[in-house]
């Protein structure tokens, strides 16, 4: 409302009082920017408010369009229009209108370049161009176009470097450059150039570790936590687990330091870092440690959700943390507790999706949660429960299928897949899978799925001969999932040589799964064996405390 009134006043004053008109437009621009930021920060976390949020953002977009075409002096026009184009692009991006966002960011970049041609030594023009490039890079990276993203991010970095050269006393440029290095690292990560990504994150970290008088300590600590998290992720991909643990621990320390300055922000950032530290400990074959850290994260997420009971974001993050904690329990072989954890997570996601049925993200969260709990039920032979969760997934994708916004989830195909799983688990609940017999399914997918269920059940019952026979019948030379299931079953019955054979096949077919060996608890019985340790070169696997 304030922005709309000021815009109207500015148009009326532009002839007789151009200076006042410019002041009004500056206030209007700030008001519209504040509106957009507040809507995203506050309403973005409230269930059921998506239509209202969208309407308010569209109002902000309309106001920004008026600002761009309003009266202002030549000296101020460039800066006002560049900021307005950038803000409008941000609003469109928040609305999911990517093409419109791209257009506005390109307009901001183009206007900045025109401004620089007229005033090549203007630091504001350089910053405007850099901000536009960063946003264009974000869109490109989200679309997995790493080459385009790198081009934009590097141009933004160069512009910020030039701005810093013009005004070296302004320390805020250091943070801008640090952010650019993080973004370049993200693009290198998208391109799977992991060493290059790591080098970028390390450069960013070095910049933010320096004393900084231009930003408050809370901002600096938040930046450190963010970059340590990024380094944790890339070090995991590079299988440098000691470095991953070091950075994850530093991120936790940053989060706890933040809590001394801002309790709410500290809780959130510490929980985020603890999630990653738990993941690192799983990869290091330390499931008890993983459970502890992820349990701490869940406790913090519960505090956050209790402090803001209307926040859908806090609830979603709590549900995700509970699910990750349940994963750590499963790695430790505590499947009943893991199943209970996933069930609690599903309950939260279900309530959230009921309040915000347009959310694609919540639909994905719910679908993944159904698959996780189903797989855990399958592993311990609770086939009736597995069938129930498959049935809920069938129902979910049946609801999503008519809605065009869920197209990328392929609801028709996913519904059919879960329908097949439902039939398989119903069959498994009625028959004894650990004995000989004709268990032919209605199609290849069903037969393959039933064979996976059967080999794990035979392994659970100690039927070694049946396990080896079924493993030989599975498509282990072409299907990495078949090979992985065969390896797990062979591990359960203590067949190390067969386990190694099938696991190597799985990795040959899909190399990226090599580190996943640490997430399957049945492999842990072999962790003292040199043949097993050879699967994880460079990783120090702790001795099995139960080995003789």
N, C-alpha and C positions, 0 to 999 in steps of 0.2 A: 504493500500500500504506500509506504513512504517513497519507494522508488518511482511508482507510477505518478504520484503527485508532483515530485520534483522534476520528472521528465516533462510533464505538462507545463509546469511553471517555466522551465528552461526554454521550451519552444516559444512561450509568450514573451520572455524577456530577451530573446536572442537579438532582437533589433535594437532595443533601447538600452539594454544592460548586458553586453556580451560577457563581461567578466563574471557577473553573478550567474549567468547561464552556465558558464564553465564550472563554477563552483557547484551548482546544482547537479550537473551531470557527473562530476566526480563523486558526489555523495550518492547519487543514484547508482553509479557503477559499483561502488563499495557495498551499497545495500543489496543489490542483486547478487553480488558475489557471496555476501554473508548468507543470503537466503538459500542459495544453492548448497553451500557448505553445511548449513544447519539442517537442511532437509536430508542430506545424505547421512550426516552424523547421527541425528536423532531419529527421524522417521525410518531411516534405512534399517533400523534394528527392531522396529515394532511390527508385530504380526497383524496382517489384514489391512495395512495402510498403503499398499502399493498403488491403488488407483488415486488416492489423495496425493501421495508423493509425486506421482507422474504429473498430475495437474499442476502442482506447485512448481515443478521443474519446467514445465511448458510455459508457465507464467514468467518465470525467470528468463527463459529463452526469448520470449516476446519482448521483454524489457531490454535485454541486451541488444537485440536487433535495433530497437529505437535509439539506444545510446550510440551505436555505431554510425547512425545516420543523422545524429543530432548536431546542433551548432557547437563549434569549438574553434579556437584559433589555430592557425597553421602550425604554430610551435607545439601545440598540445595534441593535435589531431592524431599524429602517428602513434603516440603512446596509448591514448585512449582507445583507438580502434584495435591496436594489437592486443591489448589486455581484454577488450570486449570479445574479439574473435576467439581468443584462447579460452576465456570463461564459458563462452557459448559452446565451444567444442567440448569442454568438460561436462557441461549439462547434457548435451546430446549423447555423449558416451555413457553417462549415468542412466540415461533413458534407454540405452541399448540401440541407439540410432547411429551405428558405426559409420555409415557412409556420410551422414551429415556432420559427424564429428571430424572425420577426415577432411571434409571440405573446409570447415572452419579453421582447423589447425593449418591447413595449406594456405588459407587466406592470411592467417597471422604470420606465417613464415614469409609469404610473398610481400606483405606490407612491411615487415621488418627489414627485408633485403632492400626494398625501395628506400626506406629510411636510412639504412647504412650507406647506400650510394650517395645520398645527399649529405650525410653526416657520419663519415667513416670512423670517427673517434668518439662516438657516443656510446657510453657503457650501457645505457638503458636499451638502446637498439640492439646491442649484442646480446643482452640478457633476454630480450623479447624473442630474438631469433633462436637462441638456445632453448628456451622453454618450449617453443613451437616444435623444434626438432625432437626434443625429448618425448613430447606427446605423440608425434608421428611415429617415433621409434617404438613407443609402447603399443600402438595399434599394429605395427608390422610384426613385432615379436609375439603378440597375442595370436596373430594369424600364422605363426611359425615361419615367417619370412625372415630368417636370421640375417641374410645378406643386407636387405633393406634396413633392418633395425640397426645393424652395426654402422651403416652409413650415416643414419640420422644421429645416433648417439655420439659418434666420433665428431660430427660437425658441432653438436651441442657442446662437447668438451672443449673443442678448439675455440668456440665463441666465448665460453666462460674464461678460458685462459687469456684471451685478448682483453676481456673486460678487466681481469685482475691486473694485467700489465698497465692498463690505463689508470687504475686506482689501487695500487698495491697495499695501501693502508686499510682497505676494506676487507676484513677477514672473512666476510660471509661468502666470498668467492670460493674459499677452500671447501666449504661444505657442498657448494654446487658442483665442484669438480669431483669431489668424493662420490656424490650421487651418480654422476655420469659414469665413473669407473664401475660402480655397481651395476648400472644398466648395461654397460658394454659386457660385463661379466655374464649377465643374464642372457644376452644374445649369443655369446659364445657357448653358454650352456645349452641353449636351444639348438645350436649347430653341433652339439656334442664335442666341442673343442674344450675338453675338461681342463687340461693344463693351462690354456690361455685364460679360461674363466677364473681359475684359481689365482693366477697372477694379477688379474684385474681386481678381484676382491681384496687381495693382500695390499695392493696399492691404495685402495680406498680406505682400508683399515689403518694403514700407516698415516694417512692424512688426518683421520679423525682422532687418532691417539695423541696428536699434538695439542698443546694448550690452545684454547679458543675463547676469545673474549667477545666474539660477535654473536654467539648463540648461548642460550642458557645451558647449564649442565645437564638438565633433563633431556634436552634435544641431543646433546653429544652422546650421552649414555644410550639413548634409544637407537641412535645411528650405529654405535658400536655393537649393540645386541643384534641388530638387523644384519650387519656384515658378518659377524661371527656365525650367525645362523646360515648364511649363504656359504661360508667356508666349510661349515659342517657338512652341508649337502654335497658340495663338490668333492670334498675329501672322502666321503663315503663312496662316491662314484669312482674315485681313483683308488679305492681300497687302502687309503692311508688312514687306518683306523685310529692310531694314536693321535694324529693331528685332528681328526674329527672329534675325538673325545676332548682334546684340549680346547678347541673352539666352542664346542657345546657347553663345556664347563664355564668358559669365559662369558658366554651369552647368559647363562644362569646367574653368574656373579653380577653382570650388568643389570639384569632384571631386579635382583635383590637390592642393588644400589639405587635403582630407580624408585623402588618401594619406599625408601627413606625420604624421598622428595615428593612422591605422589603414590599413595597406597594403591589406588585403583589401577593406574597405569602399570605399577610394579607387579601387581598380581598377574595381570594379563601377560606382560612380557616375560615374567619368570615362568609362568605355565607354558608359554610357547616354547621357551628354550628347554624346559624339562622334557617336553614331548620328544624333541630331537635327541636329547641326551639319552633318553630311554631307547630310541631307535639305534643309536650308536652301540649301546651296551648289548642289544640283541645281536648285532653284527659281530660283536666281540665274544660271543658265546657266554654272556653273563645275564641270563634271563632273570635271576633274582634281583639284580641291580636295575634291570629294565623295569621290572614290576614296581620297584620302590620309587623310581623317578616318575614313572607315569602315574603312580598312585598319588604322589605329591601334586602332580599337575591336576588330577581330578579334584583333589581337595581344594585347590585354589580356584578352579573353575566353578565349583559349588558355591564358594564364597562370593564370586563375581555374580553368579546368577541370582543368589539370594539377595544381594545388595541392589539388584535392578531386575525385579520380577517381571517387568514388562518387556525386557529386551530379548527379542528373538535371536539376535546374534549371540548373546551370552549363552542362551540355551543350546543353540546349534554347536557352539564350541565345546560346551559341556558334553553333549552327546558324542561328538567326535573324540574327545579325550577319553571318555569311558570306553568307547570302542577300541581305541589304541591300547588302553590298559588291558582290556580283555584279550587282545592279540598277544600281549606279553604273558598273560596267564596261560594261553594255549601253547606258547613256546616252552613253558615250564611243564607242559603236560597236564595242567589243571583245567581240563575241558569243561567240567560241570560249572565251575566258577566263571570260565570264559563265556559259556552260553548264557549264564545269568546276567553278565555284564552287557553282552550284546542285546539281550532282551530289554534291559533298561534303556540302552541307547535307542533302540527301535521305538520304545514308548515315547521318548522325547521327540524324535524325528516325526513320528506319526501325528502328534499334537501340533507341531509346527506346520506340517504340510496341510493339515486340515484348516488352519488359520490363514495360510498363504498358498492356495492351490495353484497359483500361477508360477510358482518358483521352480525353475528347472533344476537349480542347485539342490533344493530339498528333495526333489524326485530322485536325483542321482544318489544323494546320501541314503535315502530309504532303500533304494534298489541294492546298493552295495551292502548295507546292513543285513538285508534278507539273505544275500549270498553268504556272508560271513557266518551267520548263525546256522544256516543250513549246512554248510561244510563242517562246522564243529559237531553238529548233531550226527552227521553222517559218519564222522571219524570214530565216534564212540558207539555206533550201532543203534542210535535212537532214530530209526527210520520213519516212524510215525510223526515224530516232531519235525524231521527234515521235510516230510511231505507237507506238513502244515505251513511251514515257512515258504516252501515253493508255491503253495496255493495262494498265499498272500501276495507273492511276487506276481503271479498270474493276474490276480485281481488288480494290482497296481498298474501293470502295463496295459491292461484292458481299459482302465480309466484314462490313461495317457494317450492311447492310440488315436482318438478322434481329434486331438488338439494339435494344431500345426506347430505351435511353439516348441513341442516336445519331439519334433521330427528327428533331430540329431541323436536322440536316444534310441532310435529304431524300435519303437514300442511293439510293432507287429512282430518283428523277428524275435525280440526278447521275450514277448509273451509266449511265443511258440516254444522257445528254448526252455522256459520255466515250466510250460505245460508238459514237455517231455520229462523234465526232472521230476515233476509231480507224479507222473505215471510210474517212473522208475522207482521212486521211494515208496510209493504205495505197494508196488510189486514186492520190493525188498521186505516190507513190513509183514507180508503174508507168507513168504517162502524162506526156506533155510538156504542161504547163499553159500554156506560152507560145505555143501555136499555136491556130488556130481549131479548133473541134470541138464535139461534143455531150457536155457534162460534167454532164448532168442527174443529180442525186442521187435517192435513193429517197423523200425527203420534203422539205418546205420548209426544215426546219432544216438538213438535210444540204446542200441546194442553196445555201442562204445561206452556210454555213460554207465550202463548197468555193469559192464566189466570192471570199470574203475571202482564202483561201489563194492562189487563182489571181492576183488582182490584185497581191498583194505579189510573187509570183514573176515576173510580167510586168514589174513595176517593177524588180526586181533585175536583170533581163536587158536593161533599157533599152527595152522595147517601149512607147513613149509612146502610140501610137495605141490599142493594146489597153487600156492603163491608163485612158485617158479614156473609151473605150467601156464598159468594165466598170463604171467609177465611175457612169456615167449609168444603168446597169441596176440598181445597188444601191439599197436602200431608205434613201437618205441623208436624206430629209426626215422620217422617223419613227423611225429607229433611230440613236441616237447612236454606237453602236459601228460600224455600217456607215459612217457619215459620217466617223468618226475614221480608220478603215482607208483609206477613199478619200483623205482628206487626206494620210495618211502616204505612200501610193503615189504621189500626185501630187508630193509633195515629193521623193521619190527620183529621179523623172525630170525634176526641175527646173521643174515647172509651178507657179509661184508663184500665179498668179491662181486656178487651179483648187484649189490647196491651201487658199488663204484662204477660198474659197467653201465647201468641205466642212467645214473646221474651224469656221467660223462656224455652220454648220448643227448640228454636234455640240454646240456650246456653247448654241445656242438650245434644243435639245431637253433638254440636261442642263447647266444653268449651272455646277454645282459642278465640272465638269471643266476649266474655263478655265485654272487654273494648271498643268494636266497637260501643257500644250504643251512645258514645259521637260524632260519626261522622255523625249521622243522625239528621238533623236540626228539623225534625217534632217531635222528642221526647222532645225537649227543653220546649215545653209548659207545660210539667208535672214536670219540675225539682224542683219545690217547694214542691211537694207532697211527704210525707214520704214513700209511697209505692214505688215511683220511686227511691228515694234515697237509699232504702234498696237493690236495684239492684247493687249498687256500694259501698259496705261496706268499710269504711276507707277513702273514697274520699270526700273532702269538695267541694260540688257543690255550686257555687255562686248563690245567689238569682236572680230569673228572674226579671230584672228591669221593665218589663211591667206587672208584676202580681199585683193584687189588694191587 
